[in-house]
Amino acid sequence: MSAQLVTVLLPVHNGARTLQSSLDSILRQTFRDFELLAIDDGSTDESAAILRACADPRLRILANESNIGLMRSLNRGLREARGALIARQDADDLSQPWRLERQIDFLAKRPDVVLLGASCWRLSPDGRITGSNDLPTTHTALRWASVLDNPFIHSTVVFRRAIVLDELGGYDESCAICEDYEIWNRVAARHRVANLPDRLVFYREQPGSMMQSQPEAATLAMRRLLVANLASVFPGRAFVDEEIDLLSLFRLRFPVERLAPLVALVERLRADFLRLNPDAATNSDFHATVCREELRLAFKCLGIARGAALRHIARAFVRSPREWLRQAWTVVAPKPSL
């Protein structure tokens, strides 16, 4: 590897069912000059054997003596990595063959960008493509999107190791949930971030994940992280508990009586954001992001307030007709094959 440019960081804990296909998707990349640093976090299944059986010289294995958890494993990987760029991959996700080539090329041309993600296809646990996650691409739109949810998919990101580890101290090991949302917000508060519009990863949704199996814990974690992020996006603005509670509902299904106050709050914050970031008014990516947010609200409303759902669908079209049509086509178009 020339100057050890890129490290692909792949932690695994009892991921034998999907690990081989995840490894293969990285080792078959069109960009080949990288090390694959796999961290076996105390697995008790066949994960360690699968890693040992891989003969590719680019693979390096770190084995934790016991299960120390994702954040500590990731920080260990950051300290051990040889690459100046870190690409993340989870053991149950798959990367398109051209993923690294496109991301490394972008970062080479844009030295000001510290963190680069991408959009993705969603997979069911059994590997069926169920839809897509299309994300903001520009820094301004990403900062707005972070007010409501995490605008990066962890398995898609490539970032500059020196910034995340040396300047920011790595992942916050006190975050048991939403650890990626926390670190990306800290990065974006100081540096330029971006996403590629390409769907470069197949992201597997797991019903047993902490976000889904522990909704109360996830909501509390998201609430705490929202407070910290809002302080950087809206400097000097005080948020009351009711506003934080409403914003933490955006990614969840919620009672119909919370819809109107949530929508009103989001509209006030959008207006505040535009005053602080006037360039967003002419940013097509910002408007496409708002379009997708309106469609997301419409989806959440379908079962509880059909009239409101239709209004949000109409508002989405007015905000960005082109993005509205793109999202509609994604729903009806044939899905790609794996």
RODO-2510 file (C-alpha; in nm, 4 decimals, decimal comma):
residues 338
     n   res          X          Y          Z
     1     m     0,0000     0,0000     0,0000
     2     s     0,1433     0,3337    -0,1009
     3     a     0,1855     0,5452     0,2122
     4     q    -0,0932     0,3384     0,3741
     5     l    -0,3490     0,5816     0,2394
     6     v    -0,6748     0,4090     0,3395
     7     t    -0,7840     0,1821     0,6227
     8     v    -1,1224     0,0110     0,6012
     9     l    -1,2321    -0,0380     0,9621
    10     l    -1,4642    -0,3344     1,0169
    11     p    -1,5644    -0,4346     1,3722
    12     v    -1,7542    -0,7608     1,4200
    13     h    -1,9206    -0,9290     1,7166
    14     n    -2,0931    -1,2589     1,6387
    15     g    -2,1554    -1,1573     1,2792
    16     a    -2,0716    -1,4874     1,1100
    17     r    -2,3984    -1,5052     0,9154
    18     t    -2,3162    -1,1997     0,7005
    19     l    -1,9440    -1,1439     0,7604
    20     q    -1,8120    -1,3306     0,4549
    21     s    -2,0285    -1,1375     0,2095
    22     s    -1,9335    -0,8100     0,3790
    23     l    -1,5624    -0,8959     0,3531
    24     d    -1,6024    -0,9938    -0,0110
    25     s    -1,7711    -0,6636    -0,0948
    26     i    -1,4665    -0,4760     0,0369
    27     l    -1,1987    -0,7026    -0,1045
    28     r    -1,3566    -0,6763    -0,4529
    29     q    -1,3352    -0,2965    -0,4642
    30     t    -1,2122    -0,1356    -0,7854
    31     f    -0,9908     0,0823    -0,5629
    32     r    -0,7451    -0,1741    -0,4252
    33     d    -0,4789     0,0184    -0,2339
    34     f    -0,6060    -0,0176     0,1244
    35     e    -0,5735    -0,2214     0,4401
    36     l    -0,8800    -0,3932     0,5818
    37     l    -0,8562    -0,3768     0,9609
    38     a    -1,1061    -0,6200     1,1138
    39     i    -1,1664    -0,6137     1,4891
    40     d    -1,3107    -0,9309     1,6375
    41     d    -1,4850    -0,8026     1,9501
    42     g    -1,4947    -1,1211     2,1563
    43     s    -1,7091    -1,3205     1,9122
    44     t    -1,8284    -1,6631     2,0245
    45     d    -1,9557    -1,7765     1,6824
    46     e    -1,7551    -1,8517     1,3664
    47     s    -1,6565    -1,4897     1,3019
    48     a    -1,2941    -1,5397     1,4076
    49     a    -1,2600    -1,8492     1,1889
    50     i    -1,4011    -1,6650     0,8878
    51     l    -1,1482    -1,3863     0,9355
    52     r    -0,8567    -1,6286     0,9779
    53     a    -0,9570    -1,8171     0,6639
    54     c    -0,9211    -1,5052     0,4493
    55     a    -0,5883    -1,5150     0,2673
    56     d    -0,5963    -1,1627     0,1260
    57     p    -0,2764    -0,9852     0,2400
    58     r    -0,4651    -0,6586     0,2838
    59     l    -0,6568    -0,8035     0,5797
    60     r    -0,5204    -0,7377     0,9283
    61     i    -0,7031    -0,8799     1,2307
    62     l    -0,7222    -0,7414     1,5825
    63     a    -0,8814    -0,9688     1,8413
    64     n    -1,0214    -0,8255     2,1641
    65     e    -0,9745    -1,0609     2,4585
    66     s    -1,3375    -1,0030     2,5540
    67     n    -1,6373    -0,8124     2,4223
    68     i    -1,5558    -0,4454     2,4913
    69     g    -1,8312    -0,2908     2,2796
    70     l    -1,8512    -0,1042     1,9518
    71     m    -1,7178     0,2361     2,0573
    72     r    -1,4093     0,1029     2,2341
    73     s    -1,3452    -0,1307     1,9409
    74     l    -1,3727     0,1552     1,6927
    75     n    -1,1352     0,3710     1,8951
    76     r    -0,8893     0,0832     1,9140
    77     g    -0,9145     0,0531     1,5382
    78     l    -0,8522     0,4258     1,4911
    79     r    -0,5375     0,4032     1,7030
    80     e    -0,4095     0,0944     1,5192
    81     a    -0,5007     0,2089     1,1669
    82     r    -0,2205     0,2859     0,9224
    83     g    -0,4329     0,4905     0,6845
    84     a    -0,4757     0,8654     0,6811
    85     l    -0,8310     0,8013     0,5608
    86     i    -1,0696     0,5713     0,7499
    87     a    -1,3537     0,4003     0,5652
    88     r    -1,6171     0,2319     0,7803
    89     q    -1,7878    -0,0952     0,7034
    90     d    -2,0197    -0,2980     0,9246
    91     a    -2,0155    -0,6762     0,9181
    92     d    -2,3765    -0,7004     0,8023
    93     d    -2,3583    -0,4380     0,5263
    94     l    -2,2309    -0,4540     0,1686
    95     s    -2,0406    -0,1989    -0,0388
    96     q    -2,0826    -0,1446    -0,4113
    97     p    -1,7582    -0,2392    -0,5972
    98     w    -1,6902     0,1230    -0,6920
    99     r    -1,7654     0,2698    -0,3473
   100     l    -1,4083     0,3415    -0,2323
   101     e    -1,2929     0,4584    -0,5743
   102     r    -1,5594     0,7280    -0,5882
   103     q    -1,5150     0,8418    -0,2291
   104     i    -1,1350     0,8514    -0,2349
   105     d    -1,1426     1,0449    -0,5622
   106     f    -1,3819     1,3019    -0,4140
   107     l    -1,1710     1,3504    -0,1003
   108     a    -0,8537     1,3874    -0,3068
   109     k    -1,0177     1,6709    -0,4990
   110     r    -1,1774     1,8295    -0,1910
   111     p    -0,9156     1,8520     0,0868
   112     d    -1,1508     2,0835     0,2800
   113     v    -1,4006     1,7995     0,3341
   114     v    -1,3238     1,5968     0,6472
   115     l    -1,6163     1,3527     0,6447
   116     l    -1,7791     1,1990     0,3372
   117     g    -2,0732     0,9607     0,3355
   118     a    -2,3159     0,8398     0,0696
   119     s    -2,6741     0,7382     0,0162
   120     c    -2,7673     0,3707     0,0425
   121     w    -3,0078     0,0912    -0,0366
   122     r    -3,1858    -0,0610     0,2626
   123     l    -3,1805    -0,4366     0,3146
   124     s    -3,4143    -0,6517     0,5211
   125     p    -3,2433    -0,8941     0,7640
   126     d    -3,2751    -1,1694     0,5036
   127     g    -3,1090    -0,9569     0,2353
   128     r    -3,4015    -0,8217     0,0316
   129     i    -3,3781    -0,4612    -0,0914
   130     t    -3,6661    -0,2740     0,0713
   131     g    -3,5981     0,0860    -0,0313
   132     s    -3,3390     0,3612    -0,0265
   133     n    -3,2045     0,6279     0,2063
   134     d    -3,1221     0,9361     0,0022
   135     l    -2,9346     1,1930     0,2044
   136     p    -2,8253     1,5574     0,1804
   137     t    -2,5001     1,6094    -0,0079
   138     t    -2,3885     1,9635     0,0808
   139     h    -2,2581     2,0950     0,4106
   140     t    -2,5414     2,3456     0,4556
   141     a    -2,8159     2,0909     0,3920
   142     l    -2,6422     1,8375     0,6158
   143     r    -2,6298     2,0871     0,9017
   144     w    -3,0010     2,1462     0,8680
   145     a    -3,0790     1,7736     0,8419
   146     s    -2,8822     1,7046     1,1612
   147     v    -3,1411     1,9084     1,3534
   148     l    -3,3923     1,6279     1,2987
   149     d    -3,1906     1,3089     1,2548
   150     n    -2,8543     1,1573     1,1703
   151     p    -2,7755     1,2565     0,8082
   152     f    -2,4993     0,9965     0,7660
   153     i    -2,5114     0,6168     0,7320
   154     h    -2,2242     0,4826     0,9420
   155     s    -2,1250     0,2115     0,6942
   156     t    -2,0884     0,4681     0,4144
   157     v    -1,8485     0,7152     0,5721
   158     v    -1,4857     0,7886     0,4928
   159     f    -1,3132     1,0432     0,7150
   160     r    -0,9746     1,1944     0,7861
   161     r    -0,8258     1,0057     1,0784
   162     a    -0,6183     1,2953     1,2150
   163     i    -0,9279     1,5114     1,2631
   164     v    -1,1519     1,2485     1,4204
   165     l    -0,8886     1,0868     1,6414
   166     d    -0,6238     1,3491     1,7148
   167     e    -0,8332     1,6671     1,7151
   168     l    -1,1679     1,5343     1,8433
   169     g    -1,0520     1,2367     2,0494
   170     g    -1,2399     0,9683     1,8580
   171     y    -1,5782     0,8193     1,9379
   172     d    -1,7378     0,9110     2,2712
   173     e    -1,7279     0,5831     2,4611
   174     s    -2,0001     0,7026     2,7005
   175     c    -2,2514     0,6893     2,4115
   176     a    -2,4095     0,3457     2,4120
   177     i    -2,6502     0,4491     2,1348
   178     c    -2,6225     0,6983     1,8476
   179     e    -2,2427     0,7120     1,8770
   180     d    -2,2050     0,7980     1,5089
   181     y    -2,4559     1,0840     1,5267
   182     e    -2,2570     1,2284     1,8169
   183     i    -1,9178     1,2243     1,6450
   184     w    -2,0484     1,3443     1,3070
   185     n    -2,2117     1,6436     1,4756
   186     r    -1,8823     1,7315     1,6417
   187     v    -1,7011     1,7047     1,3097
   188     a    -1,9590     1,9153     1,1219
   189     a    -1,9515     2,1884     1,3872
   190     r    -1,5849     2,2549     1,2984
   191     h    -1,5242     2,1224     0,9467
   192     r    -1,6848     2,0721     0,6060
   193     v    -1,8800     1,7497     0,5559
   194     a    -2,0554     1,5995     0,2531
   195     n    -2,2383     1,2976     0,1139
   196     l    -2,2173     1,1570    -0,2353
   197     p    -2,5643     1,1174    -0,3895
   198     d    -2,4744     0,7688    -0,5136
   199     r    -2,6251     0,4701    -0,3286
   200     l    -2,2903     0,3094    -0,2552
   201     v    -2,3832     0,0752     0,0308
   202     f    -2,6483    -0,1856     0,1037
   203     y    -2,7427    -0,1134     0,4648
   204     r    -2,9043    -0,4002     0,6574
   205     e    -3,1781    -0,3026     0,9020
   206     q    -3,1751    -0,5296     1,2054
   207     p    -3,4878    -0,5577     1,4232
   208     g    -3,2693    -0,6446     1,7235
   209     s    -3,0643    -0,3254     1,7045
   210     m    -3,0431    -0,1050     2,0109
   211     m    -3,2322     0,1715     1,8317
   212     q    -3,5284    -0,0611     1,7781
   213     s    -3,5090    -0,2937     2,0785
   214     q    -3,4516    -0,0137     2,3304
   215     p    -3,6643     0,2767     2,2009
   216     e    -3,6729     0,4580     2,5363
   217     a    -3,2946     0,4409     2,5747
   218     a    -3,2517     0,5505     2,2135
   219     t    -3,4880     0,8444     2,2641
   220     l    -3,3017     0,9572     2,5761
   221     a    -2,9698     0,9310     2,3955
   222     m    -3,1020     1,1190     2,0936
   223     r    -3,2447     1,3869     2,3202
   224     r    -2,9081     1,4455     2,4865
   225     l    -2,7258     1,4583     2,1546
   226     l    -2,9847     1,6919     2,0053
   227     v    -2,9209     1,9426     2,2835
   228     a    -2,5490     1,9477     2,2078
   229     n    -2,5985     1,9691     1,8315
   230     l    -2,8653     2,2398     1,8433
   231     a    -2,6281     2,4603     2,0412
   232     s    -2,3837     2,4540     1,7473
   233     v    -2,6435     2,4892     1,4692
   234     f    -2,8368     2,7692     1,6446
   235     p    -2,5784     2,9507     1,8589
   236     g    -2,7352     3,1659     2,1268
   237     r    -3,0870     3,0200     2,0915
   238     a    -3,2300     2,8597     2,4047
   239     f    -3,4400     2,5454     2,3618
   240     v    -3,7010     2,4461     2,6184
   241     d    -3,7635     2,0840     2,7159
   242     e    -4,0850     2,0632     2,5131
   243     e    -3,8976     2,1586     2,1947
   244     i    -3,6305     1,8959     2,2543
   245     d    -3,8990     1,6365     2,3240
   246     l    -4,0771     1,7220     1,9989
   247     l    -3,7602     1,7093     1,7887
   248     s    -3,6656     1,3717     1,9339
   249     l    -3,9971     1,2373     1,7991
   250     f    -3,9163     1,3073     1,4341
   251     r    -3,7528     0,9701     1,3668
   252     l    -4,0309     0,7800     1,5491
   253     r    -4,3999     0,7135     1,5038
   254     f    -4,5901     0,9415     1,7381
   255     p    -4,9461     1,0245     1,8502
   256     v    -5,1473     1,2421     1,6135
   257     e    -5,1802     1,5180     1,8740
   258     r    -4,8029     1,5745     1,8590
   259     l    -4,7994     1,6268     1,4835
   260     a    -4,9152     1,9897     1,4668
   261     p    -4,6761     2,1220     1,7342
   262     l    -4,3864     1,9271     1,5802
   263     v    -4,4564     2,0684     1,2329
   264     a    -4,4895     2,4210     1,3721
   265     l    -4,1585     2,3901     1,5550
   266     v    -3,9784     2,2542     1,2472
   267     e    -4,1098     2,5439     1,0394
   268     r    -3,9868     2,7984     1,2967
   269     l    -3,6455     2,6349     1,3055
   270     r    -3,6258     2,6282     0,9257
   271     a    -3,6908     3,0018     0,9229
   272     d    -3,4228     3,0545     1,1896
   273     f    -3,1788     2,8360     0,9946
   274     l    -3,2373     3,0360     0,6756
   275     r    -3,1686     3,3604     0,8615
   276     l    -2,8397     3,2175     0,9884
   277     n    -2,7547     3,0517     0,6549
   278     p    -2,9056     3,2691     0,3777
   279     d    -2,7249     3,0665     0,1102
   280     a    -2,9615     2,7772     0,1883
   281     a    -3,2460     2,9649     0,0185
   282     t    -3,0852     2,9062    -0,3216
   283     n    -2,9392     2,5635    -0,2400
   284     s    -3,1282     2,2970    -0,4357
   285     d    -2,9919     2,0280    -0,2043
   286     f    -3,1445     2,2059     0,0958
   287     h    -3,4839     2,2121    -0,0755
   288     a    -3,4512     1,8456    -0,1771
   289     t    -3,3714     1,7647     0,1862
   290     v    -3,6836     1,9471     0,3049
   291     c    -3,8849     1,7630     0,0369
   292     r    -3,7725     1,4275     0,1766
   293     e    -3,8528     1,5440     0,5302
   294     e    -4,2058     1,6339     0,4219
   295     l    -4,2442     1,2919     0,2587
   296     r    -4,1184     1,1275     0,5746
   297     l    -4,3778     1,3143     0,7802
   298     a    -4,6435     1,2121     0,5269
   299     f    -4,5480     0,8458     0,5687
   300     k    -4,5714     0,8759     0,9468
   301     c    -4,9144     1,0419     0,9150
   302     l    -5,0742     0,7902     0,6809
   303     g    -5,2130     0,5745     0,9572
   304     i    -5,3115     0,8521     1,1963
   305     a    -5,4070     1,1581     0,9899
   306     r    -5,4669     1,0945     0,6197
   307     g    -5,5485     1,4584     0,5432
   308     a    -5,2227     1,5742     0,6997
   309     a    -5,0346     1,3092     0,5035
   310     l    -5,1743     1,4416     0,1760
   311     r    -5,0842     1,7983     0,2735
   312     h    -4,7245     1,6970     0,3443
   313     i    -4,7065     1,5135     0,0101
   314     a    -4,8239     1,8302    -0,1649
   315     r    -4,5802     2,0472     0,0339
   316     a    -4,2974     1,8122    -0,0638
   317     f    -4,3801     1,8552    -0,4331
   318     v    -4,3895     2,2349    -0,4053
   319     r    -4,0558     2,2374    -0,2244
   320     s    -3,8700     2,0285    -0,4867
   321     p    -4,0685     1,8776    -0,7764
   322     r    -3,7578     1,7098    -0,9152
   323     e    -3,6757     1,5356    -0,5861
   324     w    -4,0422     1,4432    -0,5358
   325     l    -4,0458     1,2685    -0,8728
   326     r    -3,7132     1,0982    -0,8026
   327     q    -3,8444     0,9580    -0,4749
   328     a    -4,1689     0,8471    -0,6410
   329     w    -3,9687     0,6678    -0,9125
   330     t    -3,7545     0,4945    -0,6510
   331     v    -4,0675     0,3486    -0,4938
   332     v    -4,2079     0,2046    -0,8180
   333     a    -3,8901     0,1248    -1,0131
   334     p    -3,7356    -0,2242    -1,0084
   335     k    -3,4788    -0,2605    -0,7324
   336     p    -3,1179    -0,3521    -0,8232
   337     s    -3,0022    -0,7072    -0,7685
   338     l    -2,7234    -0,7980    -0,5282
***
